[in-house]
Amino acid sequence: MPDVKAWDGCPEHPERSAWHWVKDADGLRPLLWRGDDWPERMDRGEWRDGFAVLSARDLSRGTYHGPVAMSPRLAMLCRREMLLPEL
């Protein structure tokens, strides 16, 4: 886990889209990081919380607690849903 005082608002492995635990003014919650593999280029490098989109800078005062643990099957399903939307 990165040093909380030096956290820049980006997760471990920022090139990969994934869910991570972040604590900010709204409490500890899972947020979706949209990495370099996100299909829409303009949405990369941002956090998603429901309908809100947060920049790394928005969360730089929060604390990063690591990736959300998922079974391999659930991780595959989430990845497919996130990166390969149905046509």
Helices and strands as residue ranges (DSSP letters): G 4-6, E 18-24, E 27-34, G 41-43, E 46-49, E 52-55, H 56-59, E 63-67, H 72-83
